[in-house]
Amino acid sequence: MDDLHRLPRFGDSLGYLYVENARIDQHEMSVAVHDQEGFTPVPAAALAVLMLGPGTRITHAAVKALADNNCLIAWVGQEGVRMYAHSTGGTRSARLLLRQAALALDPDQRLAVVRRMYEKRFGARLEPGLTLQQIRGKEGVRVREAYAKASLATNVPWQGRFYQRGNWSAADPVNRALSAGNACLYGLTHAAILSAGYSAGIGFIHTGKQLSFVYDVADFYKVELIVPAAFEVASTVLTDVERNMRIACRDRFAHSRLLGRMIEDIQDVLNVEGRPVRIDENFDEDGAAPGALWDPDGGGEEGDGLAGGRNYGDPDS
């Protein structure tokens, strides 16, 4: 983590902000939110994610201020339960993304990553002889026990996980709280992944979606943070469950120092034996600079298949 260009500041951010029916513009070196209640300055340097809900407008200058502070901007549906688009991450280097892809494309290395991911969820090493199906069975037991424990502790009835995207209000309060909490967790996880230079779409346990890796990493924390918070909110409030759940998540994320843990956890689960990927580490110095040129004959550094870029306007190149 000694390369500050490769891993931009993320873990010391305070969290996320969800805004709807408002206008966001630049204010001094940061941004401000204008709505019916007035004018509210927001310190961009303290945000990891800004979630823009329906009815929100944002200026070009505000986007630049947020990008300069490595804050992910996400355009989301009402209550943040669906993401439509997002900004880019804070690094221009593809080194970590290429390593992630190399691990995902090798079946043996991918399985090693999957096992480490489940161990991260369990908080313990897995028995060497367990099959992937047996591991998934253990995970199902862990999650069901977490729901049952939270239900017993809060006296909130639990009939199972249920929600419909097209009919949000059909779900009971605890299911709505779970969905709202997961949306917040996915937003922060997505921001961490992009900030470190990984791909949100290259998953290991999950696959086939643009957010597969987000789901992989977010599952490390759901039982610890989202499940108990959702049941507590459902046991204490009757209206505006989603807003109260976002507030509860903000507090739990801060108390658990979640943002500071995420990138370290990602690095830990991807720390398996594999062929190293080498690439120029200076791309962040100039975001417009092109990368290296691929050479199948190993013309790059130490035979890594990457050749340096050539300036055809320079007669000496």
Secondary structure as UniProt FT lines:
FT   TURN            4..6
FT   TURN            11..12
FT   STRAND          15..19
FT   STRAND          23..27
FT   TURN            28..29
FT   STRAND          30..35
FT   TURN            36..37
FT   STRAND          38..42
FT   HELIX           44..46
FT   STRAND          47..52
FT   TURN            54..55
FT   STRAND          57..58
FT   HELIX           60..68
FT   TURN            69..70
FT   STRAND          72..76
FT   HELIX           78..80
FT   STRAND          83..86
FT   HELIX           95..105
FT   HELIX           107..122
FT   TURN            128..129
FT   HELIX           132..154
FT   TURN            165..166
FT   HELIX           168..170
FT   HELIX           173..196
FT   TURN            210..211
FT   HELIX           212..218
FT   TURN            219..221
FT   HELIX           222..226
FT   HELIX           227..236
FT   HELIX           241..255
FT   TURN            256..257
FT   HELIX           258..269
FT   TURN            281..282
FT   HELIX           283..285
FT   TURN            287..288
FT   STRAND          293..294
FT   TURN            296..297
FT   HELIX           301..303
FT   STRAND          306..307
FT   TURN            312..313
FT   TURN            315..316
//
